[in-house]
Amino acid sequence: MTLCIHAQNSKTMKLILAGIGLILIVGTNAQWYKFPVEAAQGAGDMWRAYGDMREANYKNSDKYFHARGNYDAAQRGSGGRLAAEVISNAREWVQEKMGHGAEDSEADQHANRWGREGGDPNHFRPAGLPDKY
């Protein structure tokens, strides 16, 4: 089961990165030369938050990690903000297709938007989550 989930996550990341690449090709930005770097760094922020969430394996912490990844990515600039939005939307789409409820998906999206809009991720931090995160 774990191998299947890992393979699905790998496919999802490839799909997400392809989507970001397409957006970078099609999109325009006044500071176009910064946009791809911000997007790549933002994708890295999202990946780091996901890895920390898996490592922490802490009950009721997923909304915190959603908000933190989006917050960190959005702080990079418009490229990071767009990367966070694309990755978050793709992740929730995949989760929905895997049978996760719409209510949980909307709660995740609320945390995603909160972080992208500059809200403090600690709003979602569960009591007792190690300071490392």
N, C-alpha and C positions, 0 to 999 in steps of 0.2 A: 504494500500500500504506500509506504513512504517513497519508494522508488518511483511509483506512478505519479505521486504528487510532485516530486522533484522534477520529473520529466515534463509534466504539465507546466510547472513554473518556468522551466527553461524555454519551452515553446512560447509561453506568454511573454517572457522578457524579449525574445527575438521579435515577436509581433509588435511589442511596444517600441522597441528601438527602431524598427522599420517605419512605424508610424511617425516617430519623432523625426526621422530622416526625411520623410515625405513632407512633413510640415516645414522643415528647414529649407527644403528646396522650393516649395511653393510660397511660403510666407515671406513677407518683407518687413523690415524694421529699420527705423532711422539709424540705429547703430548696428547694422547688419553684421559687422565683423565681430561684435561681442555676443550676439545672439546664440550662435552655435556652441560657443564655449560655455555660456550660462546654461544652455539646455543640457549639455553633457555633464556639467557639474551638478545640476539639479537632479538629473537621472541618478547620479552617484549618491546624492543625498537620500533619495528615495530608496535606493538599494541598501544603503547603510542602515536606514531606519528599519527596513524589512529584516535585515540580518540581525539587528539588535533585538527585534521583537521575537524572532525565532530562538535566539540565544537565551533571552530572558525567560521565555516560556512562563510568563507570569499571568495569573488569572486577572481578567478584566483590564488588560493593559493595551489591547489592540487599538482602541480609539486614541490613546496617547501617542502611539507610534505613528498612526495615520496623520495626526495633527503635526507631530514633530517633523516627519519627512516632508510634508507639504510646506511647513513653515521654513525649514532650512533651504529647500529648493527655491521657494519664492524669494528668499533674501538674496539670491544670486542675481535677480533681475527678471526681465520679461521672458527670457529664454528658459530660465529655471522654473518660473511660474507656469509657463505653458507645458513644460516637460512634466511637472507635477500633476497638472490637470489631465493630460493625456494618459499618464501612467495610472492615476487614480481611477479614471473612467474605465480604462481597459481592465484593470483589476476587478472592479465591481461588476463589469459585464461578464467576465470569466466566472466570478463567484456566483452570479445569478444563474449562469448556464450549468454550473455544477450543483445547483439545487439549494443554495443558501437563500434565505428569505429576503423579501423586499424590505421588510422593516429593518433588518440588520444592515442591509446595504445602504439604506437611507441614513442610518445612524453613522455608518462609516463615512458616507459622503458629507454629512454635517461636520464631522471631525476634519475631513480633508479640506473643506471650504474654510473652516475656522483657521486652520494653519496657513493656508494660502493667502488669506486676507489679513494675516499678521497677528491673529489671536495667539495668546500664550498657550503653547501645547500643555503646560502643566495644569491647565483647566481640566484636562482629562486624565491626569496622572493618578493611578491608584495608590492608595496608602500602602507603604511598605515596599514599593518598587525600589530596588537598589539604586543608590545615587549614581552609579556607573552609567545609567541610562538617563 
